[in-house]
Every structure is written in C-alpha cells, then in structure tokens.
Amino acid sequence: MARKKVALRRIPNDTARRTTFRNRHNGLVKKASELATLCNVKACVIVYGEGEVQPEVWPSVAEVVPILHRYKAMPDIAQCKKTMTQEGLLRQRMDKLREQIQKARHENHKRHTASLVHNAMLGRLPGLEGLAVEEVTNVGWMVQMNLKSLGERIANLQALAALGARAQPAPSLTYEQQVPHQETWIDMVRAPLFHNQ
C-alpha cells in the first residue's frame, strides 16, 4: 500500500517530531552515503537539530571541513548555481503546475474544437449558428489542417501506388487540383447566413 503524502508543515507533537527528525536524518545520511559510494564523490551532511547548539555531522568533522573549504573557495556564481531555497522550490513547483494547467487547457480546447467539427459534419450545427467568432475560427482552422493532412496522405498513397505498379507515374494531382470548385470553409459558413437574409 502506498504511503500517503505528508503535509509539509511543522509537526506539533514533540515526540512525533523528534521521531520523524531521527528517521529523516538517518534517511538523509544513508542517501548521502550511497551517493558518495556509488558516484565516487565527496558528500557531507550537516543538520542542526531543534534546540541543539552543535550540529550533527556526517561522515565526521575531520572529513566535512575540507569539503566545506572547497565549497567556500568556489566563486559565488558556482556556489549558487544549483542551490535551491524553499521559495525557489515552491516557485519551481508552481511553474510546473502552471505548465500542466496550460497543457490541460490546450488539450480541452482541442477536444472542444474537434467536437464542434464532428457535430458540424453530422449536421447538428447548420451554418455554425450559435457559435462565437473564436469557435468558428477554430473550427475553420481545424478543418483546413485536416484537409491539408488528407491531401498529403492522398499524395503519399498515390506515390506508393505508382512505385508498387512500377509504371510511369502520371502527374500527381494535389488535393486542391482534384477538387477545384470546393468552397473554402468560410464560404461554407457564410452561405447559409446569406440565404436566410
């Protein structure tokens, strides 16, 4: 069974907080140890416990001091390059959530437009009446994209058929040349409105 997500706020119960601190501290040390061993890197952990004057250090003070000196000797830009504050972490999460929301809105928009196109093809929206200008524009754009895609598919199938027959291919017609008198989508939309007037 999956562990439930823990709310990121101070644990009010002292005993539970100390137990959580100890467990999380041990987990952090274990991860740092694995990182140092598996990747052959220098790593250290410094944790100030609640109410403690001296920090808890891993692996030892003698090993941590050279790592800290090396870090402090780096230029400020290099030190801050991958440093993450809590504010930065929250901002990063917010940006990711905004991106997900934007993506979901885009998908919903596409589905809505596809639904309108489908209903128009079934005759449920004669003349696209009752739609907002933006919806009509989106329907027109999607119809044009679909026609373009169909035209490309027809051209590809004709090319494959010509190769398969090993005959001299006849001049390939584009979709527009095959249907020379087809009205544009805007003509189709306007036509019923003009007939009604």
Phi, psi and omega in degrees: 000134182289144179284139181288152183292133182272133177289133182276081175209162183299134178282119185291327182283123184300313182296314180296322180294316179295319179296316179296319179301312182298314181296315181292322178298313179298321178295320179295316178297317180299316180295318179296320178297316178297318179299314181297319182286309185292323185256001179054052180236163176273127179219151176212160178229129176234119183230126173267112177288160182297122178077005181270139178277317180263138179282158171272130187238141174226138004280319175201163181301318181299326180274332182284321184304311179298326179294317179293321177298318179297319179294315182293334180285344179289152175298154182304321181298316180293324179295320185271354188306312183241020178285136182235117174273169178297322178297317179296320179296315179296320179296319179297317178296319179297318178298319180295318178295320177299318179298318179295320178296316180298318180295318179295320178298317180298316179296317178299319179299315179297316180296319179298314180296318178298322178295319178297317178299314180300313179296322178295320179294329179276000178083013181278348180232070182299125180066012182055032180293147178086357179266149175288160181303318180297320179294319178297317179298316180296319178298314179300317180297316181294321178298316179298317179297319179294319178296319179297315179298318178296318178301317178295320179295317178299316179299318179296317179295322177296319179295318178295320179295321179294320178292321181293323181281344182053035178252167176294120183290136174288157179304124184287133178265138174282168181300320181294324179290328180288330180238074189290331187258014182290135179288153174284164183299326181290326176296318180297323181289318184286326188308307182298327181293320180290325180293329183286336185281000000 
